[in-house]
Amino acid sequence: MKYSHRIQSTIDYIEENLTNNITLEDLANKAFCSKFHYHRIFQAMVGEPVMEYIRKRRLMNSVELLLDTQKEIIDIALEFGFEYQQSYTRAFKGFFGFTPSECRRNRRTTLILQKTNLLGRKLDTTKPDFIIGPNIVEGREIKIAGIECLSTMEDELLGNSVVPKLWEKFLLHKKEIKNIINQDIVYGIGINDNLSKKLRYSACCEVNSLEDVPKRMRGRSINLRRKAIFKHLGTDTKIYDSFNYIFGVWLPNSEYELEDEIDMIVKFDSKYAGDCEKSEFEIIVALK
């Protein structure tokens, strides 16, 4: 089943369960992929994080109860998953521009946010001119050594990432790594950590041996059976546009399945970081 059908099936499930508890794990299971891949693909295809989409659909559906029933506002808030009336009111006003009480009292009309229908819309398949690829190649096992941190996909996609500080620390201590293959070539690797249910991110270099890894760092082997390699030209300011194209356009229209363990790999030459004319990022997507 194509990813577009998988994501649409979860959108349909969301619509049927707006007054029930919906977890990212449940949605990912229904889409037959890891929650990290699911979150990234949903964001790329729908245009916003999945939990934000759910929140907006709940707010939209709560309007009907405000206008057509006499239910107490606190009861409507609880029905749509808000623990307190204040949090519901704050979210409602932030989205619509007026409070639930004003909506009911003045019968305010609101913007219409319909359920997303991925299968019924024409997808913009335009490929940005700063992306080259993909080149599909057989993978290999690589050994890496670097500094890791735990994050969440929500933080990564919403810009609340701890990764920039991780890179500062890694580049400062990179020279301590022994057995390094190339001092300038660095990797950012997202690893699905099912134990912690978070994204384990590694800022690292490739090494030819995992012996004598510095104490502050971690060494590991990554086995890439098959990979799709894209090149992102220019600075990292538009790299999320490349991610959105890869996961929102290329992948749903391809014949490939994502490898569950590896979220994504970004490879670049640290000498040219921040240089608009020479920067080039290699985005590697692990495939089954």
N, C-alpha and C positions, 0 to 999 in steps of 0.2 A: 504494500500500500504506500502511495506517495506521501511525502511529509505534509503536503497541503491538505490531503484528506484526513490525516492523523490530527493535525491541528484543528481542522474544522470540527471533527468529532468531539474534541474537548471543548470547543466553543459552544457546541450544542449542549454538552453536559453542563457547562457553567450556567447556561440559560435555564435549564431545568432544575437547577439546585441553588438558585440565588439566595434562598432563605435557609440553606443548609451550610454546614461547614465544608469548605472546599480547600484541600491542601495541594501544594505543588507536587508532592509525591503522588497523590491520586491522579492528577492530570497527566503527569509524566508516564505513569503506568498505562493509562488509557491510550497514550500516544506511542507506546512501545519504544521508549527511549529513556535515557537518563534524565534526571530533572534538570541537570545543567544544560544539556543539549536542548531539552524542551524549552527552557526559559529563553535561551538565546534565539532559537528558531521562531518562537512565538513573538518575541520582541521585533525580530527582523520582518516577519510577515504581517503582523498586525499594526506595528508602529508604536507600541508602548509595552511596558512590562505587564506580565499576566495578572499580577495581583492588583495593579492599578486599573486594568481593564475591568476586573471583577468589581472593584469598588465603584467605578463609574456606572456600571450596569445596575448595581444595587441601588445607587442613588436615583438613577433614572426610573427604575421600577417603583421606588418608594413614592414617587410623585402621584402615581395612580391612587395609592391608598390615602394620601393626604387630601386629594380632591374628591374622591368618590366614596370615602367611608368616614365614620366618626371616631375611628380609632385614636387613642391617645398617641401623641408624638413619641413618647418614651417607648410605647409598645411597638410602633413602627420601627424605631431605631433598633430595638432588640431583635425584631423579626429579621432584619437585614444585616445582622452580625455586628452591630455597634454596641459596645459594652455600656456606654453612657449616652444620655441624650445630648450632653454638651459636645461630645466627639462627633455625633451624627450631625448636629447643627453646624459645627465648624466645617466639617467636610462638605455639607450641603451648600453652605454659603460660599465656600471656596470654589465650588464647581459651578453653581448657578448664578451667584452674585446676590442672592437674597436668602433669608432663613426659611426653614420649613413652616414656621408660623405665618410669615408673610405670604408664602406660597398658598397656604390654605385660606387665609383671611381675604386676600385680594384676588385669589384664583389666578395667580401669575402664570402666564404661559412660559414654557421653558424650551431650550434647544432640544432637538430630538436626537438622541444617540441610539441608533438602531444596533441590533446584534450584528456583529461582523459576519459577512458571508464571503469567505475566501474563494469558494468555488463559483460564485456568481458574479465576480468582478473581473475586469480585465487587468492583468498584472503588467506593470511597467517593467519590461525586461531590458531597458536601456543599460548598457554596461558603461560605468564611469570611465573616462579616458585615463584615469590614474591607476587602473587595474590591468594587469597582464595575466593571462592564463585562463583556465588551469592547465597544468601539465600533470598528467596522472602517471605516477611511477611506482614501482615496487619499493617497499620500504626496507629498513634494516634496523638492527638494534644499535642504539647509541648509548654511550655512558655520559652522564652529566654530573657536575658538581656545582653547587650553588647555595643560595640562601632561600628559604621557603617561608611562606606565611599562609594562614588560612583566611579566606574571605568568603563572601557570598556572591552569587550571581546578581542578586538585586543591587548590592553595593557597586559592583563592577559596572553594571548597565546604567545606574543612576549617577555615576560620577563620584561616589563616596569611597573610592578605592584606597586601600592601603599600599597598593603596588608602587606608586611613585617613590615613596620613602624606602621601600624595599630595594628599588633599583639604586638609589643613592648609596645605601649601605653596601650593596653588592659591588658596585663599581669601585668603591673605596677600598674594598678588601679583595678584589679579584686577583690581584698579584700574588696572593698567598696560596693560590691553587697550584698544586704540582700536577705533572702529567697532562697539562693543558695542551690541546691541539693547536688552537689559534687564539692568542690573547685578545684580538680585536672582535672576533665573531662571538656574539652572545645570543642567548635564547631566553625567551619568556614562554614558559610552558604552564598551561592550566591542566591540572590533574583532578579528576573527579574523586573526591575522598568520601567514599560511601560510609566509612566508619564515623566520621565527624559530621557527615551530611553537609559538608562545605566544599568550597573550591580550594584546592591546595595549589598555590601559585609558586613557581620556581623561577628565580632570576639566576641564570646559570651559564656555564660554558661546557663545551664538549671536551671530554678527557679520554685518554687511551687506557686508563686504569683507575679503579675506584680505591686504590690503596692511598693512604696518607691524606685523606680528605680533611681539611682544616676543621677543628672542633666546632666552630661557629656555623659550619656548613653541613650539607647533606649530599651524599652521592647516591645515585640510583641508575638503573638501566631502564631505558624506554624502548619497547619493541614496536616499531611501526611496520605493519605488514604491507600496507598500501597507503599512498598519500596523494592528495591533490595539492599542488604547489601553485600559489598565486603570488604575483609581485605587486606590491603597493608602492607607487612612485611618489616621492615627495615626503614632506614631514608627517609626523604622527597625528596632526590636527584633524585629518580626514580619515584616519584609519578605521574609525567606527562606521564610516560610510562604506568602506570596503567590507567590513564584517557583515553589515546589513545586506549588501549585495550577495555575498557568498551564501549566507544562511537564509536569506529571504527570497532570492531569485534563482541563483545557480543550483543550490541543493534541491529545492522542491521540484525543479524541472530536470534533475539528473536521475541516473539509474543507481546512484550510490547510496550506501548506508554508512552512517557515522560509527566509528569505533567508540565504545562506551567509556573507556577509561580516560582517554586523552580528550580534553576539551578543545584545545587549539594550541598551536605553536607559532610564535612570531620570532623570526631570526633576522638579525641585522648587524651591520658593522658599526661598532661603538665609536669608531673614529669620526663618523659622519653624522652622529646624532645631533639633530637641530639644524643641519645644513640643508636648506631647501633644495639646492641644486644637485646635491650628491646623495641625499638620503634615499635609501631603497630598503623596503621591508619585505621579507619573504614570509608569507602567511601559509602555514602548513596545516592542512585539515587531515586528520587521521581517518582512514576508511577501512571498513571490513573487507 
